Amino acid sequence: KDICKAQLLLYIIFGLISFLTLIGNLLVIITIIHFKQLHTPTNYLILSLAVADLLVGGLVMPPSMLRSVETCWYLGTLFCKIHTSLDVTMCTASILNLCIISVDRYYAVCQPLLYHSKMATNMTLFMIIASWTLSAFVGFGMTFLELGILGVEDFYYSNIACEGICVLFLSKTAGAVFTVLCFYIPAALMVSIYLKIFHIAQRQARSIQCIQKKPSQQKTEIKATKTLAIVIGVFLLFWTPYFICSLIDPFIGYIIPNIVFDLFAWVGYSNSTFNPFVYAFFYSWFRKSFRVILLGKIFQPNSSRIKLF
């Protein structure tokens, strides 16, 4: 009876996380697509990130919820591979989109004269498509091409693979290559770019202060940069524990329990829930657009031309 109550509570918690993830990111997606004022390269990157987060909430979280609560996988081997592939694809797409966002912010703040030529809409869309293509190759290649178990196939099929188990198993080589290329290097790159941005922004602010007040465009760019830096910081905070475990587990004999991986995976998934609240908290125009959507005003004529800021 107590076990049933605990399971019910977990279903409610995980279901609520999934629901909030879907609703929050759907609002972000509708906002950017509907309002013409938001059709900018930076917001297209936010849109791409929101799509990844929406897919985490709609496709990755529900099967993960079933596995986590029931402690068993009932959906078959093929769907396990599809689910694992989608999981890896969305996470990789998120971090690659965040990398592009950091480059976008670098040019917007540090080299504003080159921004429109370097981060034109077509170039931004090309980078988004490239990041999703690479993410899908990593996600589906890891499982369907069995790149994750290359060299340790016998150990995997003898000790890990069995009915009712659905885990992302990585050999030492795959674990090191996957985590370093898809997480640690992009994370280090993003952090270094943002440190450089804030160093240059502070220097610009001091020099401008000596002459005149800071132009409103520059203030807007720096505020956007700070907000997106928080998004990146939250992503790294939420996903780092999982990637630390993924890196070290193959080298210590796979002794980290599945429940620990499960816990850290859900911490990582929760990042997709958190992002829309960051936009709503820091962007007044997102809050205004949310109100317009929730009140049904987007169905009025010319609502796409409403001035949000």
Protein Blocks (a to p, Z undefined) as FASTA:
>chain_A
ZZmmmmmmmmmmmmmmmmmmmmmmmmmmmmmmmmmmlmcfklmmmmmmmmmmmmmmmmmm
mmmmmmmmnopafebjklmmmmmmmmmmmmmmmmmmmmmmmmmmmmmmmmmmlmmmmmgf
klmmmmmmmmmmmmmmmmmmmmmnommmgoilmmmmmmmgcghiacddddfklmmmmmmm
mmmmmmmmmmmmmmmmmmmmmmmmmmmmmmmccdfklmmmmmmmmmmmmmmmmmmmmmmm
mmmmmmmmmmnopaacfklmmmmmmmmmmmmmmmmmmmmmmmmklmmmmmmmmnopmmpg
hklmpcfZZ
